[in-house]
Amino acid sequence: MVNEIKKNEKMAIISLVCGILGVLLIFVRVPFLYLMAIVPSILAIVLGRKAKKKIKNSDGKLKGEGIATAGFVLGIIGIILVVLALILMGVLLSMLLK
């Protein structure tokens, strides 16, 4: 009986890092930099999905499905936060222009 060491899928880890970066960029206090959060958030979603498929098709050789899911969810949260920030900015600008 040979014990195989399961390795974390690299795309899952990159997805998690992109998801964290996407959420953190929302809170940077530089004007309009929060819009850049959309790029890592989309990457987190795409890579998280690809990683989960790759892990599922690896016949147990790869692990990291939870990491991929976390990256995927953080990517969705990042996009939602960008949309909410844009809506808030639009409301605030319309109030200022009245």
Backbone hydrogen bonds, N-H to C=O, Kabsch-Sander energy under -0.5 kcal/mol:
donor,donor_aa,acceptor,acceptor_aa,energy
3,N,1,M,-0.5
4,E,2,V,-0.8
6,K,4,E,-0.7
7,K,61,K,-1.3
9,E,63,K,-2.4
13,I,9,E,-1.4
14,I,10,K,-2.5
15,S,11,M,-2.4
16,L,12,A,-2.1
17,V,13,I,-2.3
18,C,14,I,-2.7
19,G,15,S,-2.4
20,I,16,L,-2.5
21,L,17,V,-2.6
22,G,18,C,-2.7
23,V,19,G,-2.0
24,L,20,I,-2.5
25,L,21,L,-2.3
26,I,22,G,-0.6
26,I,23,V,-0.7
27,F,23,V,-0.5
27,F,24,L,-1.1
28,V,25,L,-1.1
33,L,30,V,-2.0
34,Y,30,V,-0.5
35,L,32,F,-1.0
36,M,33,L,-1.6
37,A,34,Y,-1.3
38,I,35,L,-1.5
39,V,36,M,-1.1
41,S,37,A,-1.5
42,I,38,I,-2.2
43,L,39,V,-2.3
44,A,40,P,-2.3
45,I,41,S,-1.8
46,V,42,I,-2.5
47,L,43,L,-2.9
48,G,44,A,-2.0
49,R,45,I,-2.0
50,K,46,V,-2.3
51,A,47,L,-2.7
52,K,48,G,-2.1
53,K,49,R,-2.0
54,K,50,K,-2.5
55,I,51,A,-2.7
56,K,52,K,-2.2
57,N,53,K,-2.1
58,S,55,I,-1.1
59,D,56,K,-0.6
60,G,55,I,-0.6
61,K,58,S,-1.2
63,K,7,K,-2.5
68,A,64,G,-2.5
69,T,65,E,-2.3
70,A,66,G,-2.3
71,G,67,I,-2.3
72,F,68,A,-2.4
73,V,69,T,-2.7
74,L,70,A,-2.6
75,G,71,G,-2.1
76,I,72,F,-1.9
77,I,73,V,-2.6
78,G,74,L,-2.6
79,I,75,G,-2.0
80,I,76,I,-2.5
81,L,77,I,-2.6
82,V,78,G,-2.0
83,V,79,I,-2.4
84,L,80,I,-2.6
85,A,81,L,-2.4
86,L,82,V,-2.4
87,I,83,V,-2.4
88,L,84,L,-2.7
89,M,85,A,-2.5
90,G,86,L,-2.3
91,V,87,I,-2.4
92,L,88,L,-2.6
93,L,89,M,-2.5
94,S,90,G,-2.2
95,M,91,V,-1.9
96,L,92,L,-2.0
97,L,93,L,-2.0
98,K,95,M,-0.6
